[in-house]
Amino acid sequence: MDTEWMSKGNCRFEPPERFFPSDGVGVEIAKQICATCPVQSPCLEYALEQRIDHGVWGGTSERQRRRILKARRRSVRA
């Protein structure tokens, strides 16, 4: 998978631990950074395809990504 988009993310200006928070406040801070990111969509797709379980990717938390994957599986079955 092409990961060239990673060098264009807003996260390149932030410490990596900012996107692996231990609390809800940290998740919201990371999501705010992602909200204006020019590569939010490929970042999210990467996390979904790679089944990344931890951190904020593409502006989504682990729980949100699980829900997205579940909804996609349901729509494929329908």
C-alpha positions as CSV (number, residue, x, y, z in Angstrom):
1,M,0.0,0.0,0.0
2,D,1.2,3.5,-0.9
3,T,2.1,5.5,2.2
4,E,3.4,8.6,0.6
5,W,0.4,10.5,2.0
6,M,1.9,10.2,5.5
7,S,4.5,12.9,4.8
8,K,1.7,15.4,4.2
9,G,-0.3,14.8,7.3
10,N,-0.9,17.4,10.1
11,C,0.6,14.8,12.4
12,R,4.0,15.4,11.0
13,F,4.2,18.5,13.2
14,E,3.1,16.8,16.4
15,P,4.7,14.3,18.8
16,P,3.5,10.7,18.0
17,E,2.2,10.2,21.5
18,R,-0.4,12.9,20.8
19,F,-2.2,10.4,18.6
20,F,-2.0,7.5,21.1
21,P,-3.7,9.2,24.1
22,S,-4.7,7.4,27.3
23,D,-7.9,9.4,27.9
24,G,-10.9,10.9,26.2
25,V,-9.5,14.5,26.3
26,G,-6.4,13.3,24.5
27,V,-8.5,11.7,21.8
28,E,-10.5,14.9,21.2
29,I,-7.2,16.9,20.9
30,A,-5.9,14.4,18.3
31,K,-9.2,14.5,16.4
32,Q,-9.0,18.3,16.3
33,I,-5.6,18.1,14.6
34,C,-7.0,15.5,12.1
35,A,-10.1,17.6,11.4
36,T,-8.2,19.9,9.0
37,C,-5.7,17.4,7.7
38,P,-5.4,17.2,3.9
39,V,-4.8,13.4,4.1
40,Q,-7.5,12.4,6.6
41,S,-9.3,10.1,4.2
42,P,-6.2,8.0,3.1
43,C,-5.1,7.9,6.7
44,L,-8.4,6.5,7.8
45,E,-8.5,3.9,5.0
46,Y,-4.9,2.8,5.9
47,A,-6.0,2.2,9.5
48,L,-9.0,0.3,8.4
49,E,-7.2,-1.8,5.9
50,Q,-4.3,-2.6,8.3
51,R,-6.7,-3.2,11.2
52,I,-4.8,-0.8,13.4
53,D,-6.3,-1.1,16.9
54,H,-4.6,1.7,18.7
55,G,-4.6,5.5,18.4
56,V,-6.4,8.2,16.4
57,W,-6.1,7.7,12.7
58,G,-8.0,9.7,10.1
59,G,-9.8,11.6,12.8
60,T,-11.3,8.4,14.3
61,S,-10.8,6.5,17.6
62,E,-10.4,2.8,17.9
63,R,-14.1,2.4,18.7
64,Q,-15.2,4.5,15.7
65,R,-13.0,2.4,13.4
66,R,-14.5,-0.8,14.7
67,R,-18.0,0.6,14.0
68,I,-17.0,1.6,10.5
69,L,-15.7,-1.9,9.8
70,K,-18.8,-3.5,11.2
71,A,-21.0,-1.3,9.1
72,R,-19.0,-2.1,6.0
73,R,-19.3,-5.8,6.6
74,R,-23.1,-5.5,7.0
75,S,-23.4,-3.5,3.8
76,V,-21.4,-6.2,1.9
77,R,-23.7,-8.9,3.2
78,A,-26.8,-7.0,2.2
